[in-house]
Amino acid sequence: MNVAIRLVTGGLIVGLGVGAGVALASPSMVAKAKGMGMPAKNCQYCHTDAAPKKETFKPETLNERGKWLYDDQQARKLKAPDLEKLKDFPGGKEQK
């Protein structure tokens, strides 16, 4: 089984156990970001961990982009990050 299939499968399994929480992320978010033209390849587009888990999530494990989305989510009291905000992430095209 290739790595992408394992990551998606693992993410779906973890995602099924996720209720309302501080930060909800899923493999579908990577797909949505890609669909928006963002260069997302995997969870590390926003996380420092290759396969983040809800049970061990800490905002400190987000990269710069993830922290930026997390801060927006918290400020707007959203249940999940607003991926449309990725278009507003500071930096050039390579940073989007």
trRosetta pair geometry for C-beta under 8 A, 3 or more apart (Angstrom, degrees):
i j d omega theta_ij theta_ji phi_ij phi_ji
1 5 5.1 -112 -179 84 95 126
1 6 5.5 113 121 -58 116 93
1 9 8.0 -24 171 6 144 146
2 5 5.2 92 61 11 76 102
2 6 7.2 -143 101 -5 38 92
3 6 5.7 -59 -149 39 33 111
3 7 6.2 32 156 -20 69 106
4 7 5.8 -54 -147 36 30 110
4 8 6.3 26 156 -15 65 107
4 42 7.8 -126 -113 -92 75 103
5 8 5.9 -56 -146 40 30 108
5 9 6.0 29 156 -18 66 110
6 9 5.7 -56 -142 40 28 110
6 10 6.0 27 159 -17 65 110
7 10 5.9 -56 -143 40 27 109
7 11 6.1 27 157 -20 63 110
7 27 6.9 138 130 -103 85 122
7 42 6.2 -50 173 -141 165 110
7 43 7.1 -150 -172 -12 122 106
7 50 7.6 -98 -112 159 117 90
7 51 6.4 -141 -130 -93 82 101
8 11 5.7 -56 -145 38 28 112
8 12 6.3 30 155 -21 64 105
8 27 4.7 113 -127 -160 68 165
9 12 5.8 -54 -149 34 29 110
9 13 6.5 30 153 -19 63 105
10 13 5.7 -54 -149 34 32 111
10 14 6.3 27 154 -12 66 106
10 51 5.8 -19 117 -147 142 133
11 14 5.8 -56 -145 42 32 107
11 15 5.7 36 153 -25 66 112
11 26 6.0 123 163 -161 110 59
11 27 3.8 119 97 -37 151 106
11 43 7.2 180 -92 -64 128 123
11 51 7.3 -131 -69 -143 80 87
12 15 5.3 -54 -139 38 30 116
12 16 6.5 39 157 -29 63 98
12 26 7.7 66 -92 -163 49 103
12 27 6.5 -46 -51 22 74 128
13 16 6.0 -48 -155 22 28 112
13 17 7.4 14 152 -6 57 105
14 17 6.2 -69 -163 40 36 104
14 18 6.6 44 144 -38 69 107
14 51 8.0 154 -20 174 152 94
14 53 5.9 -126 -136 -125 138 73
14 54 6.4 162 174 -4 104 97
15 18 5.4 -49 -149 17 39 120
15 26 4.5 62 -108 -119 134 110
15 27 7.2 -97 -35 11 142 84
15 28 8.0 94 -131 3 163 101
17 54 7.2 -155 97 35 95 139
18 21 6.2 -79 -166 0 92 130
18 24 5.9 131 154 -130 136 95
18 26 7.7 -144 42 -75 152 102
18 54 5.1 167 -105 -61 100 154
20 24 7.6 -65 -137 -54 38 130
20 79 6.0 -69 -137 -146 94 115
21 24 5.7 127 53 -66 95 84
21 54 5.9 179 -27 -156 179 116
21 57 7.7 95 147 48 135 147
22 57 6.8 -174 68 104 114 130
23 57 5.8 -154 55 169 113 149
23 59 7.4 141 -34 -86 143 74
23 70 6.0 -28 -101 -117 128 103
23 73 7.0 102 -110 93 80 160
23 80 7.8 89 -162 -128 46 53
23 81 7.2 26 -150 -38 87 98
24 54 7.8 7 -110 -104 59 114
24 79 6.5 8 13 147 131 78
24 80 4.5 -61 66 -100 108 93
24 81 7.9 -155 65 2 66 74
25 29 5.5 -75 -157 21 73 153
25 43 7.1 99 138 -138 134 99
25 46 7.0 -157 -122 77 145 135
25 47 7.3 169 93 -44 171 123
25 52 6.7 38 65 75 134 130
25 80 7.7 146 -75 -150 44 95
25 81 7.1 20 -88 13 85 119
26 29 5.4 120 60 -9 63 95
27 30 5.5 -43 -162 27 51 113
27 31 6.7 50 143 -15 71 102
27 43 7.6 -63 -94 -67 64 93
28 31 5.3 -51 -151 39 43 115
28 32 6.1 46 149 -23 70 102
29 32 5.5 -49 -144 36 34 112
29 33 6.3 36 154 -20 65 103
29 46 7.9 -41 127 12 132 141
29 81 7.3 61 -139 62 140 113
29 83 6.1 -175 -153 -77 87 133
30 33 5.8 -53 -149 36 30 111
30 34 6.4 32 151 -19 63 105
30 40 4.9 -161 -151 142 71 127
30 41 7.6 -39 -164 101 120 14
30 42 6.3 -8 -127 -136 149 20
30 43 6.6 -76 -64 -71 127 48
30 45 6.4 142 -117 14 87 136
31 34 5.7 -53 -150 36 31 113
31 35 6.3 33 151 -21 64 107
32 35 5.5 -55 -149 37 32 115
32 36 6.5 31 152 -19 64 105
32 83 5.3 83 114 97 124 170
33 36 5.7 -58 -152 36 32 110
33 38 4.2 -61 171 62 87 133
33 40 3.8 63 100 -5 129 147
33 45 6.4 157 103 130 164 162
33 83 5.8 -122 -76 -162 79 125
33 86 6.0 101 -129 -42 98 174
34 37 7.8 76 177 -48 33 10
34 38 6.4 -90 -82 64 28 76
34 40 5.3 -106 -57 61 75 98
36 83 6.8 -177 -15 140 152 109
36 84 7.6 -168 -120 -107 149 51
36 86 6.6 111 97 68 148 129
36 87 7.1 -111 164 -58 127 99
38 45 7.4 85 137 -166 121 141
38 86 5.4 -25 -84 142 147 143
38 96 5.6 -129 -126 135 84 97
39 45 7.7 174 96 -121 63 114
39 94 7.8 -14 19 -140 153 44
39 96 6.9 104 12 84 93 84
40 45 3.9 -10 -128 -87 86 162
41 44 7.6 -19 70 59 91 92
41 45 6.6 151 33 -62 58 102
42 45 6.6 162 70 -22 41 87
42 50 7.0 -8 137 -154 136 72
43 46 7.1 -73 179 50 55 80
43 47 4.9 -17 149 39 93 124
43 49 7.1 -32 115 93 127 70
43 50 6.4 106 60 -179 113 32
43 51 6.5 120 32 -99 154 34
43 52 5.8 -162 166 9 141 96
44 47 5.7 -83 -104 73 42 72
44 48 6.9 46 -133 -134 86 18
44 49 7.5 -151 -88 81 82 27
44 50 6.1 -23 -50 -104 112 52
44 63 7.2 66 -175 -21 66 135
45 65 6.8 -65 152 88 66 146
45 66 8.0 125 106 -60 56 94
46 62 6.1 -30 158 -149 78 93
46 63 6.3 -159 -173 40 27 94
46 65 5.3 -104 -110 100 66 100
46 66 3.4 113 176 -82 80 94
46 69 6.3 -34 -137 30 130 139
46 81 7.8 -149 -150 19 163 175
47 50 7.9 -164 100 -58 113 10
47 52 4.6 -111 -150 -37 160 132
47 61 6.1 9 -157 135 88 91
47 62 5.9 -63 -108 -113 53 55
47 63 6.6 94 152 -7 4 88
47 66 5.6 96 -68 -80 45 159
48 61 5.2 -125 41 -173 103 63
48 62 6.9 166 -12 -146 87 5
48 63 5.4 132 -65 -60 77 82
48 66 8.0 -116 -25 29 69 147
49 52 4.5 120 73 -75 122 73
49 53 8.0 -70 121 2 155 68
49 61 5.6 2 -15 177 107 123
52 56 7.6 -142 -164 77 67 92
52 57 6.2 63 173 -96 112 87
52 61 6.5 142 -115 124 116 132
53 56 4.9 53 72 28 102 96
53 57 6.8 -139 91 -44 47 77
54 57 5.5 -30 -147 -14 32 121
56 61 7.9 57 126 -21 88 163
57 61 6.7 -129 -149 49 51 129
58 61 5.1 96 63 -6 79 101
59 62 5.7 -39 -169 9 53 117
59 67 6.6 86 176 -114 94 82
59 70 5.6 157 -132 149 102 160
62 65 7.8 -124 168 76 97 55
62 66 3.0 -139 -166 108 104 121
62 67 4.6 151 101 -55 121 67
62 69 7.9 -138 -167 51 142 93
62 70 5.7 -151 -23 -17 174 139
63 66 5.1 92 44 14 61 106
63 67 7.0 -121 100 -6 28 92
64 67 5.9 -55 -146 36 27 110
64 68 6.4 30 153 -22 62 107
65 68 5.6 -55 -152 33 30 114
65 69 6.6 26 153 -13 65 105
65 86 7.5 34 -170 -127 114 86
65 89 5.7 7 -128 -141 89 149
65 95 7.7 174 -76 174 109 75
66 69 5.8 -55 -148 39 33 107
66 70 6.0 34 153 -21 67 109
67 70 5.4 -53 -141 38 32 115
67 71 6.2 36 157 -22 65 104
68 71 6.0 -50 -148 33 27 111
68 72 6.7 26 151 -16 59 106
68 85 7.9 -161 130 134 97 120
68 89 5.9 106 104 -124 154 92
68 90 7.7 -154 -124 18 153 89
69 72 5.6 -56 -152 37 34 112
69 73 6.2 38 150 -23 67 105
69 81 4.2 27 162 -147 117 131
69 82 7.4 -163 -153 50 90 59
69 83 7.7 11 -134 -96 135 47
69 85 6.1 147 -115 83 79 125
69 86 7.2 -3 -83 -74 119 74
69 89 7.9 -33 -55 -85 86 111
70 73 5.5 -52 -148 34 32 115
70 74 6.4 28 155 -16 65 106
70 81 6.8 -53 -75 -89 46 112
71 74 5.9 -55 -147 39 30 109
71 75 6.2 30 155 -20 65 109
72 75 5.8 -56 -143 38 29 111
72 76 6.1 5 164 2 65 113
72 78 7.8 4 123 18 76 129
72 81 7.2 75 75 -144 104 80
72 82 6.4 -93 125 38 125 105
72 85 5.3 147 125 -160 172 172
73 76 6.5 -73 -145 50 21 94
73 78 4.7 -94 -148 58 72 105
73 80 7.0 -93 -130 137 128 18
73 81 4.9 -73 -65 -96 127 59
73 82 6.9 173 -85 -2 75 78
74 77 7.3 24 -172 -76 31 43
76 82 7.2 3 63 -16 153 131
78 81 7.1 113 97 -100 134 18
78 82 6.1 -144 -90 -40 175 94
81 85 7.4 -106 174 41 88 121
82 85 4.8 80 93 -14 96 109
83 86 5.5 -9 -176 -12 62 115
84 87 6.4 -32 175 12 55 110
85 88 5.2 -58 -165 40 61 111
85 89 7.1 89 138 -51 74 77
86 89 5.5 -19 -159 -17 45 116
86 96 6.4 86 158 -175 89 81
87 96 7.1 15 -119 -145 37 119
89 95 6.4 -147 120 131 109 94
89 96 5.8 142 61 -124 114 54
90 95 7.1 -41 107 125 50 145
91 94 7.3 -89 149 74 112 68
91 95 2.6 -35 119 74 139 163
91 96 7.0 -162 85 -49 98 53
92 95 5.4 101 53 9 54 102
92 96 7.7 -88 117 -22 38 86
93 96 5.7 -37 -155 5 40 116
